[in-house]
């Protein structure tokens, strides 16, 4: 058995409340196969009620790109050979990873270098903050391989991040969005040299962990709920609830 077969698909370290999650299939551009899906599911499940990890930084490690999407050499053929019910279950299993990312209490900072396609694009979209290297580029890609252009939560996230007009263009064409365009559209919050991404993410995470833990968690929750709520009144109700809860939490703390 070679080193590639021995390696774990994800690596996670924790220091001072900041967890670093590294995608670890560099030989496939971090493409998702079934073990990768299983490992990501387990990671998200473990973090859901993890009070020690306060912020998560996710990166593509030593791969040439952040994530190439679904592994088309191994897992994709397996799915296509399944019965319709089994294939549907596999689809649902992968897509729910992005719901679980949004349900985590920890803010997620995605550090993206090189290509982020398909699932890789959705990993970036489902994160709360995106720091991109100058060579980063993004593509939904699905429509280019004969599938529907909306997949893995892209039809939900992309219009909310860059507006419906541009989202239609990217999902209907599968065209690439480069790092500068990602910045111009507000998709990414920072663009830095690849070698500076880790330091930029660490500084941002340190700034967050300096804040009161409940406040950090409830801010992410409020933002996510406001994106989905029916209108201003529902958003205000969420904010009012959070602030009153925070007031009483501080009183108990003191």
C-alpha positions as CSV (number, residue, x, y, z in Angstrom):
1,X,0.0,0.0,0.0
2,X,1.5,3.4,-1.0
3,X,1.5,6.7,0.8
4,X,-1.5,8.0,-1.2
5,X,-3.6,5.0,0.0
6,X,-2.5,5.5,3.6
7,X,-3.2,9.2,3.9
8,X,-6.3,10.6,5.6
9,X,-8.5,12.7,3.3
10,X,-8.7,15.5,5.9
11,X,-6.3,16.9,8.4
12,X,-7.4,18.9,11.4
13,X,-5.4,20.7,14.1
14,X,-6.5,23.0,16.9
15,X,-4.7,25.8,18.6
16,X,-6.0,28.6,20.8
17,X,-9.6,28.0,19.7
18,X,-8.8,28.1,16.0
19,X,-9.2,24.9,14.0
20,X,-7.4,24.4,10.7
21,X,-9.0,21.9,8.3
22,X,-6.9,20.9,5.4
23,X,-8.2,19.0,2.4
24,X,-5.7,16.2,1.9
25,X,-6.0,14.5,-1.5
26,X,-3.4,16.5,-3.3
27,X,-2.8,13.9,-6.0
28,X,-6.5,14.5,-7.2
29,X,-6.7,18.3,-6.6
30,X,-8.6,17.4,-3.4
31,X,-11.5,15.8,-5.4
32,X,-14.2,14.2,-3.3
33,X,-14.6,10.5,-3.3
34,X,-16.6,8.4,-0.9
35,X,-14.0,8.4,1.9
36,X,-13.7,12.2,1.6
37,X,-17.4,12.6,1.9
38,X,-17.5,10.3,4.9
39,X,-14.6,12.1,6.6
40,X,-16.2,15.5,5.9
41,X,-19.5,14.3,7.4
42,X,-17.7,13.1,10.5
43,X,-15.8,16.3,10.9
44,X,-18.9,18.4,10.6
45,X,-20.8,16.2,13.1
46,X,-18.0,16.5,15.6
47,X,-17.8,20.3,15.4
48,X,-21.6,20.8,15.7
49,X,-21.4,20.8,19.5
50,X,-17.7,21.5,19.9
51,X,-17.2,24.5,22.2
52,X,-13.4,24.3,22.1
53,X,-13.2,25.1,18.4
54,X,-14.4,28.6,18.0
55,X,-13.3,29.4,14.4
56,X,-12.4,27.1,11.5
57,X,-9.9,27.9,8.7
58,X,-10.3,25.6,5.7
59,X,-7.6,25.3,3.0
60,X,-6.4,23.2,0.2
61,X,-3.1,22.2,1.6
62,X,-0.4,21.1,-0.8
63,X,-2.7,20.5,-3.8
64,X,-2.3,22.6,-6.9
65,X,-5.8,23.8,-6.5
66,X,-8.3,24.1,-3.6
67,X,-10.7,21.4,-4.8
68,X,-11.6,20.0,-8.2
69,X,-15.0,18.8,-7.2
70,X,-16.3,15.3,-7.5
71,X,-13.6,12.6,-8.3
72,X,-14.5,11.8,-11.8
73,X,-12.2,8.8,-12.0
74,X,-13.5,6.9,-9.0
75,X,-16.7,8.1,-7.3
76,X,-18.5,9.6,-10.3
77,X,-18.5,6.3,-12.2
78,X,-19.7,4.5,-9.1
79,X,-22.7,6.9,-8.7
80,X,-23.6,6.6,-12.4
81,X,-23.7,2.8,-12.1
82,X,-26.0,2.8,-9.1
83,X,-29.7,2.3,-9.1
84,X,-31.7,5.6,-9.3
85,X,-32.5,5.4,-5.6
86,X,-28.9,4.8,-4.5
87,X,-27.7,7.5,-6.9
88,X,-30.2,9.9,-5.4
89,X,-29.1,9.0,-1.9
90,X,-25.5,9.7,-2.8
91,X,-26.5,13.1,-4.3
92,X,-28.4,14.0,-1.2
93,X,-25.6,12.9,1.1
94,X,-23.1,15.2,-0.7
95,X,-25.4,18.2,-1.0
96,X,-26.3,18.1,2.7
97,X,-22.6,18.7,3.6
98,X,-23.2,22.4,2.7
99,X,-26.3,22.6,4.9
100,X,-24.2,21.2,7.8
101,X,-21.5,23.8,7.2
102,X,-24.0,26.6,7.6
103,X,-25.4,24.9,10.8
104,X,-22.0,24.9,12.5
105,X,-21.7,27.4,15.3
106,X,-18.1,28.3,14.2
107,X,-17.4,30.9,11.5
108,X,-15.6,29.2,8.6
109,X,-12.8,31.0,6.8
110,X,-12.0,29.5,3.4
111,X,-8.5,30.0,2.0
112,X,-8.8,29.3,-1.7
113,X,-5.8,29.0,-4.1
114,X,-6.0,27.7,-7.7
115,X,-9.2,26.1,-9.0
116,X,-12.3,25.6,-6.9
117,X,-14.7,23.8,-9.2
118,X,-18.0,22.0,-8.5
119,X,-18.0,20.9,-4.9
120,X,-14.9,23.0,-4.4
121,X,-16.9,26.1,-5.4
122,X,-19.7,25.2,-3.0
123,X,-17.2,24.7,-0.2
124,X,-16.1,28.3,-0.7
125,X,-19.7,29.5,-1.0
126,X,-20.9,27.7,2.2
127,X,-18.0,29.2,4.2
128,X,-18.6,32.5,5.9
129,X,-15.5,34.4,4.8
130,X,-13.4,33.8,1.6
131,X,-9.8,34.7,1.4
132,X,-8.5,34.1,-2.1
133,X,-5.0,33.8,-3.6
134,X,-4.3,35.8,-6.7
135,X,-4.5,32.6,-8.8
136,X,-7.9,31.5,-7.4
137,X,-10.7,30.8,-9.8
138,X,-14.2,29.4,-9.4
139,X,-16.6,27.4,-11.6
140,X,-19.8,25.6,-10.9
141,X,-18.8,23.5,-14.0
142,X,-21.8,21.1,-13.8
143,X,-23.5,22.4,-17.0
144,X,-20.3,21.8,-18.9
145,X,-20.4,18.0,-18.3
146,X,-24.1,17.6,-19.3
147,X,-25.7,18.1,-15.9
148,X,-28.0,20.9,-14.7
149,X,-26.0,24.1,-13.9
150,X,-27.4,24.3,-10.4
151,X,-26.0,21.7,-8.0
152,X,-24.5,21.4,-4.5
153,X,-26.3,24.4,-3.1
154,X,-24.9,26.7,-5.8
155,X,-28.4,28.0,-6.8
156,X,-28.9,29.0,-3.2
157,X,-25.6,30.5,-2.3
158,X,-24.4,32.3,-5.5
159,X,-27.3,34.7,-6.0
160,X,-27.1,35.7,-2.3
161,X,-23.4,36.3,-2.6
162,X,-23.1,38.2,-5.9
163,X,-26.7,38.9,-7.0
164,X,-29.0,37.0,-9.2
165,X,-27.9,38.6,-12.5
166,X,-24.3,37.5,-12.4
167,X,-25.2,34.2,-10.7
168,X,-27.4,33.3,-13.7
169,X,-24.5,33.9,-16.0
170,X,-22.0,31.7,-14.1
171,X,-24.5,28.8,-13.5
172,X,-25.8,28.8,-17.1
173,X,-22.4,28.9,-18.7
174,X,-20.1,27.2,-16.1
175,X,-17.5,29.9,-16.9
176,X,-14.7,30.7,-14.6
177,X,-14.7,33.6,-12.1
178,X,-11.1,34.8,-11.4
179,X,-9.9,36.2,-8.2
180,X,-10.1,39.9,-9.2
181,X,-13.7,39.4,-10.4
182,X,-14.5,37.6,-7.1
183,X,-13.3,40.6,-5.3
184,X,-15.1,43.1,-7.5
185,X,-18.4,41.1,-7.1
186,X,-18.0,40.9,-3.3
187,X,-17.7,37.1,-3.4
188,X,-14.3,37.3,-1.6
189,X,-13.4,39.6,1.2
190,X,-9.6,39.6,0.7
191,X,-7.2,38.8,-2.1
192,X,-3.6,38.1,-1.1
193,X,-0.5,36.3,-2.4
194,X,-0.8,32.5,-1.9
195,X,2.0,32.5,0.7
196,X,0.3,35.2,2.7
197,X,-3.1,33.4,3.0
198,X,-2.4,31.5,6.1
199,X,-1.2,34.6,8.0
200,X,-4.2,36.6,6.8
201,X,-6.6,33.9,7.9
202,X,-4.8,33.5,11.3
203,X,-5.0,37.2,12.0
204,X,-8.7,37.3,11.1
205,X,-9.4,34.2,13.2
206,X,-7.5,35.7,16.2
207,X,-9.6,38.8,15.9
208,X,-12.7,36.7,16.1
209,X,-11.6,34.5,19.0
210,X,-11.0,37.7,20.9
211,X,-14.7,38.2,20.9
212,X,-17.2,36.7,23.4
213,X,-18.0,33.2,22.2
214,X,-21.7,33.4,22.4
215,X,-21.7,36.7,20.5
216,X,-19.7,35.2,17.7
217,X,-22.0,32.2,17.4
218,X,-25.2,34.2,17.5
219,X,-23.9,36.7,14.9
220,X,-23.3,33.8,12.4
221,X,-26.8,32.4,13.3
222,X,-28.5,35.8,12.8
223,X,-26.8,36.4,9.4
224,X,-27.8,33.0,8.2
225,X,-31.4,33.3,9.4
226,X,-31.7,36.8,7.9
227,X,-30.6,35.5,4.5
228,X,-33.5,33.1,4.6
229,X,-36.1,35.2,6.5
230,X,-39.3,36.5,4.9
231,X,-38.5,40.2,5.4
232,X,-37.2,43.0,7.6
233,X,-39.6,42.2,10.5
234,X,-38.3,38.6,10.8
235,X,-34.7,39.9,10.7
236,X,-35.4,42.4,13.4
237,X,-37.1,39.7,15.6
238,X,-33.9,37.6,15.3
239,X,-31.6,40.5,16.2
240,X,-33.8,41.6,19.1
241,X,-33.9,38.0,20.5
242,X,-30.1,37.7,20.2
243,X,-29.4,41.0,21.9
244,X,-31.6,40.4,24.8
245,X,-30.1,36.9,25.2
246,X,-26.6,38.4,25.1
247,X,-27.5,41.0,27.7
248,X,-28.7,38.4,30.2
249,X,-25.7,36.2,29.3
250,X,-23.3,39.0,30.2
251,X,-25.2,39.6,33.5
252,X,-24.7,35.9,34.4
253,X,-21.1,36.0,33.5
254,X,-20.5,39.0,35.7
